Amino acid sequence: MASDDSTTLPTTALPTTEAEWRVRLSPAEFRVLRQAGTERAWTGEYVDTKTAGTYECRACGAQLYQSNDKFDSHCGWPSFDDAIPGAIKEIDDVSGGMVRTEIRCARCDSHLGHVFRGEMMTAKNTRHCVNSISIKLDPA
């Protein structure tokens, strides 16, 4: 894939309106990526994937996670304990009657999931809980 800086950014122009995103994404992708939806637990294609490679944003192709940062959290969604530096932005999320930290693609602002800290699941003590439909694996 061609990129602007050989590491993370594809050269494809991004949509500038939600109508343009609706054309680019399937209805299910649009619901999660652009409307901050959540896919049902244990239904995503990457929950149990062990394939080596890089996970990219399904909306824009930006590199987000390395497969060596993926771990089994048994929560029903793919989990990573680290992201590629600068790839993710965090936003306070007070929806659903609780306070959480939403994670979005830093390039296209698409919803990926939420990040949780302090659960002691890995040495990094961080769990990026990501919707499979928000990402796409580029195998190594």
DSSP file (Angstrom, degrees, kcal/mol; ACC not computed):
  #  RESIDUE AA STRUCTURE BP1 BP2  ACC     N-H-->O    O-->H-N    N-H-->O    O-->H-N    TCO  KAPPA ALPHA  PHI   PSI    X-CA   Y-CA   Z-CA
    1    1 A M              0   0    0      0, 0.0     2,-0.1     0, 0.0     0, 0.0   0.000 360.0 360.0 360.0 134.5    0.0    0.0    0.0
    2    2 A A        -     0   0    0      3,-0.0     9,-0.6     2,-0.0     2,-0.3  -0.397 360.0-170.1 -69.8 149.9    1.3    3.4   -0.9
    3    3 A S  B     -A   10   0A   0      7,-0.2     3,-0.2     1,-0.1     8,-0.0  -0.980  34.2-131.0-145.4 157.8    1.9    5.8    2.0
    4    4 A D  S    S+     0   0    0      5,-3.8    -1,-0.1    -2,-0.3     7,-0.0   0.860 110.6  16.3 -72.6 -37.8    2.6    9.4    2.8
    5    5 A D  S    S-     0   0    0      4,-0.4     2,-0.4    -3,-0.1    -1,-0.2  -0.055 100.5-114.6-131.2  34.6    5.4    8.6    5.3
    6    6 A S  S    S+     0   0    0      3,-0.2    -2,-0.0    -3,-0.2    -3,-0.0   0.322 103.9  57.4  52.2  -4.6    6.3    4.9    4.6
    7    7 A T  S    S-     0   0    0     -2,-0.4    -1,-0.2     2,-0.1    56,-0.1   0.756 118.5  -8.8-118.0 -41.3    5.0    3.9    8.1
    8    8 A T  S    S+     0   0    0      1,-0.2    55,-1.1    54,-0.1    -2,-0.1   0.705  98.7  78.6-135.4 -24.1    1.5    4.7    8.7
    9    9 A L        -     0   0    0     53,-0.2    -5,-3.8     2,-0.0    -4,-0.4  -0.828  54.1-150.3-111.3 114.6   -0.5    6.9    6.4
   10   10 A P  B     -A    3   0A   0      0, 0.0    -7,-0.2     0, 0.0    52,-0.1  -0.345  21.8-126.8 -68.2 157.6   -2.1    5.8    3.1
   11   11 A T        +     0   0    0     -9,-0.6    -8,-0.1     2,-0.1     3,-0.1   0.530  68.7 122.1 -86.1  -5.7   -2.4    8.4    0.4
   12   12 A T        -     0   0    0    -10,-0.2     2,-0.1    48,-0.2     0, 0.0  -0.344  69.9-114.4 -59.5 130.9   -6.1    7.8   -0.2
   13   13 A A        -     0   0    0      1,-0.1    -1,-0.1    -2,-0.1    -2,-0.1  -0.409  30.7-126.1 -66.5 142.4   -8.1   11.0    0.3
   14   14 A L        -     0   0    0      1,-0.1    -1,-0.1    -2,-0.1    46,-0.1  -0.647  23.2-104.0 -90.6 146.3  -10.4   10.9    3.2
   15   15 A P        -     0   0    0      0, 0.0    -1,-0.1     0, 0.0     3,-0.1  -0.319  23.7-158.3 -59.1 150.9  -14.2   11.6    3.0
   16   16 A T  S    S+     0   0    0      1,-0.0     2,-0.3     0, 0.0     3,-0.0   0.510  70.3  47.2-111.0  -9.3  -15.1   15.0    4.4
   17   17 A T  S  > S-     0   0    0      1,-0.1     4,-1.8     0, 0.0     5,-0.1  -0.908  81.1-119.3-129.1 159.2  -18.7   14.4    5.1
   18   18 A E  H  > S+     0   0    0     -2,-0.3     4,-2.3     1,-0.2     5,-0.1   0.840 115.4  59.7 -64.4 -31.5  -20.7   11.7    6.8
   19   19 A A  H  > S+     0   0    0      2,-0.2     4,-1.2     1,-0.2    -1,-0.2   0.899 105.2  48.4 -62.2 -40.2  -22.5   11.1    3.5
   20   20 A E  H  > S+     0   0    0      1,-0.2     4,-1.7     2,-0.2    -2,-0.2   0.882 109.4  52.5 -67.6 -37.6  -19.2   10.3    1.9
   21   21 A W  H  X S+     0   0    0     -4,-1.8     4,-2.7     1,-0.2    -2,-0.2   0.890 103.9  57.9 -63.4 -38.3  -18.3    7.9    4.7
   22   22 A R  H  < S+     0   0    0     -4,-2.3    -1,-0.2     1,-0.2    -2,-0.2   0.844 107.0  48.2 -61.0 -33.1  -21.6    6.1    4.1
   23   23 A V  H  < S+     0   0    0     -4,-1.2    -1,-0.2    -3,-0.2    -2,-0.2   0.880 115.3  44.2 -72.3 -38.7  -20.6    5.5    0.5
   24   24 A R  H  < S+     0   0    0     -4,-1.7     2,-0.3    -5,-0.1    -2,-0.2   0.846 112.4  54.2 -75.8 -35.3  -17.2    4.2    1.5
   25   25 A L  S  < S-     0   0    0     -4,-2.7    34,-0.0    -5,-0.1    33,-0.0  -0.681  83.6-113.5-105.8 152.7  -18.3    2.0    4.5
   26   26 A S     >  -     0   0    0     -2,-0.3     4,-2.9     1,-0.1     5,-0.2  -0.351  41.8-102.7 -69.4 163.6  -20.8   -0.8    4.8
   27   27 A P  H  > S+     0   0    0      0, 0.0     4,-2.2     0, 0.0     5,-0.1   0.899 124.4  48.4 -57.0 -40.3  -23.8   -0.1    7.0
   28   28 A A  H  > S+     0   0    0      2,-0.2     4,-1.6     1,-0.2     5,-0.2   0.913 112.8  47.4 -67.1 -42.0  -22.3   -2.1    9.9
   29   29 A E  H  > S+     0   0    0      1,-0.2     4,-3.1     2,-0.2     5,-0.5   0.920 111.9  50.9 -62.9 -43.7  -18.9   -0.4    9.5
   30   30 A F  H  X>S+     0   0    0     -4,-2.9     4,-2.0     1,-0.2     5,-1.1   0.912 106.7  54.4 -60.7 -43.9  -20.5    3.0    9.4
   31   31 A R  H  <5S+     0   0    0     -4,-2.2     6,-1.7    -5,-0.2     4,-0.3   0.892 120.3  31.1 -59.4 -41.7  -22.5    2.2   12.6
   32   32 A V  H  X5S+     0   0    0     -4,-1.6     4,-0.8     4,-0.2    79,-0.2   0.950 125.8  39.5 -82.5 -53.2  -19.4    1.3   14.6
   33   33 A L  H  <5S+     0   0    0     -4,-3.1    78,-3.1    -5,-0.2    -3,-0.2   0.875 131.0  23.0 -69.0 -39.7  -16.7    3.5   13.0
   34   34 A R  T  <5S+     0   0    0     -4,-2.0    -3,-0.2    -5,-0.5    -1,-0.2   0.671 130.6  38.9-104.5 -20.0  -18.7    6.8   12.5
   35   35 A Q  T  4<S-     0   0    0     -5,-1.1    -2,-0.2    -4,-0.3    -3,-0.1   0.248 104.6-116.8-115.1  11.7  -21.5    6.4   15.1
   36   36 A A     <  +     0   0    0     -4,-0.8    -4,-0.2    -6,-0.2    -3,-0.2   0.840  58.5 158.8  57.8  38.1  -19.4    4.9   17.9
   37   37 A G        -     0   0    0     -6,-1.7     2,-0.4    -7,-0.2    -1,-0.1  -0.196  33.7-131.2 -78.5 179.1  -21.4    1.7   17.9
   38   38 A T        -     0   0    0     -2,-0.0     2,-0.2     3,-0.0     3,-0.1  -1.000   9.5-132.5-135.4 133.5  -20.2   -1.7   19.3
   39   39 A E        -     0   0    0     -2,-0.4     3,-0.1     1,-0.1     5,-0.1  -0.529  43.7 -88.5 -78.4 155.2  -20.3   -5.0   17.7
   40   40 A R    >   -     0   0    0     -2,-0.2     3,-1.5     1,-0.1     4,-0.4  -0.311  52.7 -93.4 -63.1 144.3  -21.6   -7.9   19.8
   41   41 A A  T 3  S+     0   0    0      1,-0.2    36,-0.2     2,-0.1    35,-0.1  -0.254 106.4  13.3 -57.1 144.0  -19.1   -9.7   21.9
   42   42 A W  T 3  S+     0   0    0     34,-2.5    -1,-0.2     1,-0.1    35,-0.1   0.546 104.0  93.8  67.1  12.6  -17.5  -12.8   20.4
   43   43 A T    <   +     0   0    0     -3,-1.5    -2,-0.1    33,-0.4    -1,-0.1   0.611  56.1 102.2-106.0 -14.4  -18.8  -12.1   16.9
   44   44 A G  S >  S-     0   0    0     32,-0.5     3,-1.1    -4,-0.4     4,-0.3  -0.357  73.6-126.4 -76.4 150.6  -15.8  -10.2   15.4
   45   45 A E  T 3  S+     0   0    0      1,-0.2     3,-0.2     2,-0.1    -1,-0.1   0.696 104.9  48.3 -68.9 -19.6  -13.4  -11.8   13.0
   46   46 A Y  T 3  S+     0   0    0      1,-0.2     3,-0.4     2,-0.1    -1,-0.2   0.315  75.1 104.2-106.8   9.3  -10.2  -10.9   15.0
   47   47 A V  S <  S+     0   0    0     -3,-1.1    32,-0.2     1,-0.2    27,-0.2   0.927 100.4  18.5 -55.5 -47.8  -11.3  -12.0   18.5
   48   48 A D  S    S+     0   0    0     -4,-0.3    -1,-0.2    -3,-0.2    -2,-0.1   0.279  91.3 135.7-109.1   9.7   -9.1  -15.1   18.4
   49   49 A T        +     0   0    0     -3,-0.4    -3,-0.1     1,-0.1    -4,-0.0  -0.359  24.7 175.8 -65.8 134.5   -6.7  -14.3   15.6
   50   50 A K        +     0   0    0     -2,-0.1    -1,-0.1     2,-0.1     2,-0.1   0.295  33.8 132.6-116.4   4.4   -3.0  -15.1   16.2
   51   51 A T        -     0   0    0      1,-0.1     2,-0.2    88,-0.0    -2,-0.0  -0.330  58.7-119.7 -63.3 134.1   -1.7  -14.1   12.7
   52   52 A A        +     0   0    0     -2,-0.1    88,-2.6    85,-0.0     2,-0.3  -0.490  65.7  79.8 -72.5 143.8    1.4  -11.9   12.7
   53   53 A G  E    S-B  139   0B   0     86,-0.3    14,-2.7    87,-0.2     2,-0.4  -0.985  76.3 -58.4 156.4-161.3    1.0   -8.5   11.1
   54   54 A T  E     -BC 138  66B   0     84,-2.2    84,-3.1    -2,-0.3     2,-0.5  -0.964  35.8-138.6-122.0 133.1   -0.3   -5.0   11.5
   55   55 A Y  E     -BC 137  65B   0     10,-3.2     9,-3.0    -2,-0.4    10,-1.8  -0.800  25.6-167.3 -92.1 129.2   -3.8   -4.0   12.3
   56   56 A E  E     -BC 136  63B   0     80,-3.1    80,-2.1    -2,-0.5     2,-0.3  -0.760  32.0 -91.2-114.4 158.3   -5.0   -1.0   10.3
   57   57 A C  E  >  -B  135   0B   0      5,-2.8     4,-2.2    -2,-0.3    78,-0.3  -0.541  30.4-144.9 -65.4 127.1   -8.0    1.3   10.6
   58   58 A R  T  4 S+     0   0    0     76,-2.6    77,-0.2    -2,-0.3    -1,-0.2   0.773  96.1  51.0 -67.7 -24.8  -10.7   -0.2    8.4
   59   59 A A  T  4 S+     0   0    0     75,-0.4    -1,-0.2     1,-0.1    76,-0.1   0.905 131.7   5.2 -79.9 -42.1  -11.9    3.3    7.5
   60   60 A C  T  4 S-     0   0    0      2,-0.1   -48,-0.2   -46,-0.1    -2,-0.2   0.550  90.4-118.0-124.4 -10.9   -8.7    5.0    6.4
   61   61 A G     <  +     0   0    0     -4,-2.2    -3,-0.1     1,-0.3     2,-0.1   0.469  56.3 152.6  87.3   0.6   -5.9    2.4    6.4
   62   62 A A        -     0   0    0     -6,-0.1    -5,-2.8     1,-0.1     2,-0.3  -0.406  52.8-109.1 -64.7 140.0   -3.7    4.0    9.0
   63   63 A Q  E     +C   56   0B   0    -55,-1.1    -7,-0.2    -7,-0.2    -1,-0.1  -0.558  47.7 162.3 -71.5 130.1   -1.6    1.5   11.0
   64   64 A L  E     +     0   0B   0     -9,-3.0    20,-3.3     1,-0.3     2,-0.3   0.764  52.9  16.6-116.7 -46.9   -2.9    1.2   14.5
   65   65 A Y  E     -C   55   0B   0    -10,-1.8   -10,-3.2    18,-0.2    -1,-0.3  -0.968  57.8-134.4-138.3 146.5   -1.6   -1.9   16.3
   66   66 A Q  E >   -C   54   0B   0     -2,-0.3     3,-1.9    16,-0.3   -12,-0.2  -0.793  27.3-124.8 -95.0 145.5    1.1   -4.6   15.9
   67   67 A S  G >  S+     0   0    0    -14,-2.7     3,-1.7    -2,-0.3   -13,-0.1   0.789 108.0  66.8 -62.1 -27.6    0.0   -8.2   16.3
   68   68 A N  G 3  S+     0   0    0    -15,-0.3    -1,-0.3     1,-0.3   -14,-0.1   0.619  97.3  55.8 -71.2  -8.8    2.7   -8.7   19.0
   69   69 A D  G <  S+     0   0    0     -3,-1.9    12,-2.5    13,-0.1    13,-0.3   0.386  86.9 101.7 -97.4   1.2    0.7   -6.3   21.2
   70   70 A K  E <   +D   80   0C   0     -3,-1.7     2,-0.3    10,-0.2    10,-0.3  -0.650  49.7 174.2 -85.7 141.1   -2.5   -8.4   20.9
   71   71 A F  E     -D   79   0C   0      8,-2.4     2,-0.9    -2,-0.3     8,-0.6  -0.963  39.0 -99.1-144.3 162.1   -3.4  -10.6   23.8
   72   72 A D        +     0   0    0     -2,-0.3   -24,-0.1     1,-0.2   -25,-0.0  -0.726  42.3 161.9 -84.3 107.2   -6.2  -12.8   25.0
   73   73 A S        -     0   0    0     -2,-0.9    -1,-0.2     4,-0.3     7,-0.0   0.560  42.4-136.2 -99.7 -11.8   -8.3  -10.8   27.4
   74   74 A H        +     0   0    0    -27,-0.2    -2,-0.1    -3,-0.1   -27,-0.0   0.827  69.9 120.5  59.0  34.2  -11.4  -13.2   27.1
   75   75 A C  S    S-     0   0    0      2,-0.4    -1,-0.1   -28,-0.1   -34,-0.0   0.541  86.3-105.4-102.7 -10.3  -13.6  -10.1   26.9
   76   76 A G  S    S+     0   0    0      1,-0.3   -34,-2.5   -35,-0.1   -32,-0.5   0.386  93.6  75.4 102.2  -4.1  -15.2  -10.9   23.5
   77   77 A W  S    S-     0   0    0    -36,-0.2    -2,-0.4   -35,-0.1    -1,-0.3  -0.946  93.8 -85.9-133.8 155.9  -13.3   -8.3   21.5
   78   78 A P        -     0   0    0      0, 0.0    52,-2.7     0, 0.0     2,-0.4  -0.377  48.3-157.6 -59.3 139.5   -9.7   -8.1   20.2
   79   79 A S  E     -DE  71 129C   0     -8,-0.6    -8,-2.4   -32,-0.2     2,-0.3  -0.970  14.8-177.7-127.4 139.4   -7.4   -6.6   22.9
   80   80 A F  E     -DE  70 128C   0     48,-1.5    48,-3.6    -2,-0.4   -10,-0.2  -0.976  20.8-152.8-131.3 143.7   -4.1   -4.9   22.6
   81   81 A D  S    S+     0   0    0    -12,-2.5     2,-0.3    -2,-0.3   -11,-0.1   0.389  82.3  21.1 -99.6   5.3   -1.9   -3.5   25.4
   82   82 A D        -     0   0    0    -13,-0.3     2,-0.3   -16,-0.1   -16,-0.3  -0.975  65.4-145.7-161.9 156.7   -0.2   -0.9   23.2
   83   83 A A        -     0   0    0     -2,-0.3   -18,-0.2   -18,-0.1     3,-0.1  -0.806  41.8 -85.2-118.5 162.9   -0.8    1.1   20.0
   84   84 A I    >   -     0   0    0    -20,-3.3     3,-2.4    -2,-0.3     4,-0.4  -0.538  66.5 -90.7 -63.7 131.3    1.6    2.4   17.4
   85   85 A P  T 3  S+     0   0    0      0, 0.0    -1,-0.1     0, 0.0    -3,-0.0  -0.183 108.9   6.3 -52.3 129.7    2.8    5.7   18.7
   86   86 A G  T 3  S+     0   0    0      2,-0.2    -2,-0.1    -3,-0.1   -22,-0.0   0.384 101.7 103.9  82.0  -2.5    0.6    8.6   17.6
   87   87 A A  S <  S+     0   0    0     -3,-2.4    19,-2.9   -23,-0.2    20,-0.4   0.743  74.6  50.0 -83.2 -23.8   -2.0    6.3   15.9
   88   88 A I  E     -F  105   0C   0     -4,-0.4     2,-0.4    17,-0.2    17,-0.2  -0.888  61.2-160.9-120.2 142.4   -4.7    6.5   18.5
   89   89 A K  E     -F  104   0C   0     15,-2.7    15,-2.5    -2,-0.4     2,-0.4  -0.957  15.4-139.8-119.4 148.6   -6.4    9.4   20.3
   90   90 A E  E     -F  103   0C   0     -2,-0.4     2,-0.4    13,-0.2    13,-0.2  -0.855  18.0-177.0-109.8 140.0   -8.3    9.1   23.5
   91   91 A I  E     -F  102   0C   0     11,-2.3    11,-2.9    -2,-0.4     2,-0.1  -0.999  33.0-109.1-136.2 135.4  -11.6   10.9   24.4
   92   92 A D  E     -F  101   0C   0     -2,-0.4     2,-0.5     9,-0.2     9,-0.2  -0.443  34.6-162.9 -62.0 134.1  -13.6   10.9   27.6
   93   93 A D  E     +F  100   0C   0      7,-3.0     7,-3.0    -2,-0.1    -1,-0.0  -0.973  22.2 169.3-126.1 115.3  -16.8    9.0   27.0
   94   94 A V    >   +     0   0    0     -2,-0.5     3,-0.7     5,-0.2     4,-0.1   0.188  41.6 119.2-109.5  14.9  -19.7    9.4   29.5
   95   95 A S  G >   +     0   0    0      1,-0.2     3,-1.1     2,-0.1    -2,-0.1  -0.321  62.5  36.9 -73.7 163.2  -22.3    7.6   27.4
   96   96 A G  G 3  S-     0   0    0      1,-0.2    -1,-0.2    -2,-0.0     3,-0.1   0.661 127.4 -74.1  70.9  16.2  -24.0    4.5   28.8
   97   97 A G  G <  S+     0   0    0     -3,-0.7     2,-0.3     1,-0.2    -1,-0.2   0.684 111.4  84.2  74.4  17.3  -24.1    5.8   32.4
   98   98 A M  S <  S-     0   0    0     -3,-1.1     2,-0.6    -4,-0.1    -1,-0.2  -0.943  78.3-111.7-144.2 165.4  -20.4    5.3   33.0
   99   99 A V        +     0   0    0     -2,-0.3     2,-0.3    -3,-0.1    -5,-0.2  -0.902  47.9 152.2-103.3 121.7  -17.1    7.1   32.5
  100  100 A R  E     -F   93   0C   0     -7,-3.0    -7,-3.0    -2,-0.6     2,-0.6  -0.823  45.1-111.2-135.8 175.3  -14.8    5.4   30.0
  101  101 A T  E     -FG  92 115C   0     14,-0.6    14,-2.5    -2,-0.3    -9,-0.2  -0.947  29.4-151.4-115.9 112.2  -12.1    6.4   27.6
  102  102 A E  E     -FG  91 114C   0    -11,-2.9   -11,-2.3    -2,-0.6     2,-0.4  -0.525   6.9-146.0 -77.2 145.4  -13.0    6.1   24.0
  103  103 A I  E     +FG  90 113C   0     10,-2.3     9,-2.7   -13,-0.2    10,-1.4  -0.958  19.9 178.2-115.1 135.8  -10.2    5.4   21.4
  104  104 A R  E     -FG  89 111C   0    -15,-2.5   -15,-2.7    -2,-0.4     2,-0.3  -0.922  39.3 -93.2-131.0 155.7  -10.4    6.8   17.9
  105  105 A C  E  >  -F   88   0C   0      5,-2.4     4,-1.9    -2,-0.3   -17,-0.2  -0.527  30.4-143.8 -65.0 128.8   -8.1    6.7   14.9
  106  106 A A  T  4 S+     0   0    0    -19,-2.9    -1,-0.2    -2,-0.3   -18,-0.1   0.755  95.6  49.6 -69.0 -23.2   -5.9    9.8   15.0
  107  107 A R  T  4 S+     0   0    0    -20,-0.4    -1,-0.2     1,-0.1   -19,-0.1   0.936 129.2  11.7 -82.0 -48.8   -6.0   10.1   11.2
  108  108 A C  T  4 S-     0   0    0      2,-0.1    -2,-0.2   -46,-0.0    -1,-0.1   0.430  92.1-122.5-115.6   0.2   -9.7    9.9   10.4
  109  109 A D     <  +     0   0    0     -4,-1.9     2,-0.2     1,-0.2    -3,-0.1   0.730  54.5 157.9  67.0  23.8  -11.4   10.2   13.9
  110  110 A S        -     0   0    0     -5,-0.1    -5,-2.4     1,-0.1    -1,-0.2  -0.586  47.1-107.3 -81.7 143.8  -13.2    6.8   13.5
  111  111 A H  E     +G  104   0C   0    -78,-3.1    -7,-0.2    -2,-0.2   -76,-0.1  -0.486  39.9 169.2 -69.4 132.2  -14.4    5.0   16.6
  112  112 A L  E     -     0   0C   0     -9,-2.7    19,-2.8     1,-0.3     2,-0.3   0.725  50.8 -90.7-110.7 -40.0  -12.3    1.9   17.5
  113  113 A G  E     -GH 103 130C   0    -10,-1.4   -10,-2.3    17,-0.2    -1,-0.3  -0.927  53.5 -55.7 161.7-138.2  -13.4    1.0   21.0
  114  114 A H  E     -GH 102 129C   0     15,-2.0    15,-3.1    -2,-0.3     2,-0.4  -0.952  32.7-135.2-138.8 156.7  -12.3    1.9   24.5
  115  115 A V  E     -GH 101 128C   0    -14,-2.5   -14,-0.6    -2,-0.3     2,-0.4  -0.938  18.1-167.5-115.0 138.7   -9.1    1.7   26.5
  116  116 A F  E     - H   0 127C   0     11,-2.4    11,-2.7    -2,-0.4     2,-0.3  -0.972   2.3-168.2-126.0 139.0   -9.0    0.4   30.1
  117  117 A R  E     + H   0 126C   0     -2,-0.4     9,-0.2     9,-0.2     8,-0.1  -0.906  61.6  37.4-125.2 153.7   -6.1    0.7   32.6
  118  118 A G  S    S+     0   0    0      7,-1.8    -1,-0.1    -2,-0.3     8,-0.1   0.610  72.1 116.4  87.9  13.0   -5.4   -0.9   35.9
  119  119 A E  S    S-     0   0    0      6,-0.3     7,-0.1    -3,-0.2    -2,-0.1   0.581  70.6-136.3 -89.5 -10.0   -6.8   -4.4   35.2
  120  120 A M        +     0   0    0      5,-0.1     3,-0.1     2,-0.1    -3,-0.0   0.817  61.7 132.3  59.7  35.0   -3.4   -6.1   35.6
  121  121 A M  S    S+     0   0    0      1,-0.1     2,-0.3   -50,-0.0    -1,-0.1   0.763  73.5  13.3 -84.8 -27.5   -4.0   -8.2   32.4
  122  122 A T  S >  S-     0   0    0    -51,-0.0     3,-1.2   -41,-0.0    -2,-0.1  -0.878  86.0 -99.4-138.8 171.4   -0.5   -7.5   31.0
  123  123 A A  T 3  S+     0   0    0     -2,-0.3    -1,-0.0     1,-0.3    -3,-0.0   0.802 124.3  55.5 -62.7 -28.6    2.8   -5.9   32.2
  124  124 A K  T 3  S-     0   0    0      2,-0.2    -1,-0.3     1,-0.0     3,-0.1   0.602 100.2-141.1 -81.2 -11.1    1.7   -2.7   30.5
  125  125 A N    <   +     0   0    0     -3,-1.2    -7,-1.8     1,-0.2     2,-0.4   0.811  61.9 114.2  58.3  34.3   -1.5   -2.7   32.5
  126  126 A T  E     - H   0 117C   0     -9,-0.2     2,-0.4    -8,-0.1    -9,-0.2  -0.992  45.9-167.6-137.0 141.2   -3.5   -1.5   29.5
  127  127 A R  E     - H   0 116C   0    -11,-2.7   -11,-2.4    -2,-0.4     2,-0.9  -0.922   6.6-163.1-133.4 109.8   -6.3   -3.0   27.4
  128  128 A H  E     -EH  80 115C   0    -48,-3.6   -48,-1.5    -2,-0.4     2,-0.8  -0.833  15.1-158.2 -85.1 109.5   -7.4   -1.4   24.1
  129  129 A C  E     -EH  79 114C   0    -15,-3.1   -15,-2.0    -2,-0.9     2,-0.4  -0.831  19.5-174.2 -95.0 107.3  -10.7   -3.2   23.6
  130  130 A V  E     - H   0 113C   0    -52,-2.7     2,-0.3    -2,-0.8   -17,-0.2  -0.844  28.1-121.6-116.3 136.7  -11.3   -2.8   19.9
  131  131 A N    >   -     0   0    0    -19,-2.8     3,-1.6    -2,-0.4     4,-0.4  -0.595  20.2-138.6 -69.4 129.9  -14.2   -3.7   17.6
  132  132 A S  G >  S+     0   0    0     -2,-0.3     3,-1.6     1,-0.3    -1,-0.2   0.871 103.7  60.6 -56.0 -37.2  -13.0   -6.2   14.9
  133  133 A I  G 3  S+     0   0    0      1,-0.3    -1,-0.3  -105,-0.1  -100,-0.1   0.645  97.7  60.0 -69.0 -13.1  -15.1   -4.3   12.4
  134  134 A S  G <  S+     0   0    0     -3,-1.6   -76,-2.6   -22,-0.2   -75,-0.4   0.597 107.3  48.4 -86.1 -13.1  -13.0   -1.2   13.1
  135  135 A I  E <   -B   57   0B   0     -3,-1.6     2,-0.4    -4,-0.4   -78,-0.2  -0.817  60.6-156.0-128.8 163.6   -9.7   -2.8   12.0
  136  136 A K  E     -B   56   0B   0    -80,-2.1   -80,-3.1    -2,-0.3     2,-0.4  -0.989  22.3-128.4-141.0 130.9   -8.2   -4.8    9.2
  137  137 A L  E     -B   55   0B   0     -2,-0.4   -82,-0.2   -82,-0.2   -85,-0.0  -0.669  11.3-163.1 -84.5 127.9   -5.2   -7.1    9.5
  138  138 A D  E     -B   54   0B   0    -84,-3.1   -84,-2.2    -2,-0.4    -2,-0.0  -0.912  29.1-134.6-103.0 100.0   -2.4   -6.8    7.1
  139  139 A P  E      B   53   0B   0      0, 0.0   -86,-0.3     0, 0.0   -87,-0.0  -0.192 360.0 360.0 -61.1 146.9   -0.6  -10.1    7.6
  140  140 A A              0   0    0    -88,-2.6   -87,-0.2     0, 0.0    -2,-0.0   0.474 360.0 360.0 -70.5 360.0    3.2  -10.0    7.9
